[in-house]
Structures are given as C-alpha cells and as structure tokens.
Amino acid sequence: MLEMTREEFEELVAEALDRIPPELTRLMDNVAVFVEDEPPADDPELLGLYEGTPLTERGEWYAGVLPDRITVYRGPTLRMCENREDVVAETEVTVVQDTSSYTSFADLQLVGATRP
C-alpha cells in the first residue's frame, strides 16, 4: 500500500481537481469535495461518493441549500495506487465520475474520462 499523510493526500486531490477539464468544472455548481479516510464498512473498496441533488432535479426551489458533497476516500485509493501520479489520476477520474452523478453521463464522454 502506498503511504502518505492525509495532508499529502489532500494536496494530491487538489491537484487532481485542477486537472479536471473546464467543460466539467463549469457544471460543478454548489459542490464541495471532501476527503475521508475510509468508506462505509459495507463498501470498503469505494473510491468516491456523490451525495446531493442532481443538477437535472434542481428547480426553482433549489436555493439556500447546503452544497452537494463529493467524498474521496483515502484508504482504498492508496491501496490501489502505486505512486503519487496514480493517486492524482485516479482521484481525477473519481471526481469526474461522481460529478456525472449529478449532471449526465454525457459529461464523461465530453471529457473522455474513463476508469481503466
């Protein structure tokens, strides 16, 4: 397992966010990205999770609400990656895929992001 501090991991997550294509980041309205050490016990290999109201379901009522959350899980990401660049690349894909949960799968095609 690749080892790094939570602070180092958070820096790599920030780097991954900087690499997401602008076509997709423009769609990320009222979304916050968090880092947690481990996913829920019932899904130990989960790399990321989107929680919130999909963009397609937001109507006039959608105002004054807390941001949607994308959580990136440090433990499973480090267990599957061999080096720091792998962490950045995997986190980028995770965030793109979780962002697609509240936009549409067409956005994945737009940025060409697929998990190997």
C-alpha positions as a printed Julia matrix, in Angstrom:
116×3 Matrix{Float64}:
   0.0    0.0     0.0
   1.2    3.46   -0.89
   1.7    5.54    2.24
   1.19   9.26    2.64
  -0.21  11.6     5.24
  -3.74  12.9     4.99
  -2.32  16.35    4.25
  -0.25  14.98    1.34
  -3.3   13.13    0.01
  -5.44  16.28    0.23
  -2.79  18.15   -1.78
  -2.96  15.47   -4.49
  -6.76  15.68   -4.5
  -6.43  19.45   -5.04
  -4.02  18.77   -7.9
  -6.5   16.34   -9.43
  -9.28  18.92   -9.17
  -7.07  21.41  -11.01
  -6.73  18.91  -13.88
 -10.45  18.45  -14.45
 -11.39  19.97  -17.81
 -13.13  23.37  -17.64
 -16.09  21.93  -19.58
 -16.9   19.89  -16.5
 -15.87  22.3   -13.74
 -18.3   24.85  -15.18
 -21.08  22.39  -14.35
 -19.95  21.99  -10.73
 -22.29  24.44   -9.01
 -22.72  24.26   -5.23
 -20.5   21.19   -4.87
 -17.84  20.66   -2.19
 -15.14  18.0    -2.29
 -14.13  16.27    0.94
 -11.53  13.68    1.9
 -12.34  10.87    4.32
 -10.03   8.08    5.39
 -12.31   5.1     4.73
 -15.65   4.48    3.01
 -18.66   2.93    4.74
 -17.97  -0.59    6.03
 -20.49  -2.11    3.61
 -18.48  -0.88    0.58
 -14.77  -1.0     1.55
 -13.45  -0.52   -1.99
 -15.49   2.63   -2.72
 -13.19   5.36   -4.01
 -15.66   8.23   -4.04
 -19.27   9.1    -3.33
 -21.62  11.82   -4.57
 -24.36  12.96   -2.2
 -26.79  15.68   -3.14
 -29.44  16.84   -5.57
 -28.68  16.05   -9.2
 -28.49  19.07  -11.45
 -31.33  17.68  -13.55
 -33.6   17.63  -10.47
 -32.87  21.16   -9.27
 -35.76  23.51   -9.77
 -36.82  26.93   -8.62
 -36.94  25.61   -5.06
 -33.17  24.96   -5.13
 -31.8   27.9    -3.18
 -30.15  28.32    0.18
 -29.25  24.64    0.44
 -26.02  23.12    1.68
 -23.56  22.16   -1.06
 -23.66  18.73   -2.6
 -20.76  16.54   -1.48
 -18.2   14.55   -3.36
 -16.18  12.49   -0.91
 -12.87  10.95   -1.97
 -11.77   8.02    0.19
  -8.08   7.97    1.01
  -7.65   4.33    2.14
  -8.93   2.46   -0.91
  -7.3    4.95   -3.27
  -3.89   4.46   -1.67
  -4.34   0.68   -1.61
  -4.9    0.55   -5.37
  -2.3    3.12   -6.48
   1.42   2.53   -6.9
   2.69   6.13   -6.89
   1.67   9.75   -6.4
   0.76  10.3   -10.06
  -1.56   7.29   -9.91
  -3.31   8.93   -6.94
  -3.83  12.16   -8.88
  -5.07  10.33  -11.98
  -7.4    8.03  -10.03
  -8.79  10.92   -7.99
  -9.44  12.91  -11.16
 -11.43  10.01  -12.62
 -13.29   9.51   -9.33
 -14.34  13.16   -9.13
 -15.36  13.23  -12.81
 -17.46  10.1   -12.34
 -19.06  11.39   -9.16
 -19.76  14.73  -10.81
 -21.53  12.86  -13.59
 -23.93  11.54  -10.94
 -25.47  14.99  -10.71
 -25.15  16.08  -14.34
 -25.32  13.37  -17.0
 -23.19  10.59  -18.4
 -22.68  12.72  -21.49
 -20.27  14.79  -19.42
 -17.99  11.77  -19.08
 -17.92  11.48  -22.85
 -17.25  15.21  -23.09
 -14.04  14.96  -21.09
 -13.1   11.44  -22.21
 -12.73  10.22  -18.63
 -12.96   6.51  -18.12
 -11.6    4.24  -15.45
  -9.0    1.86  -16.94
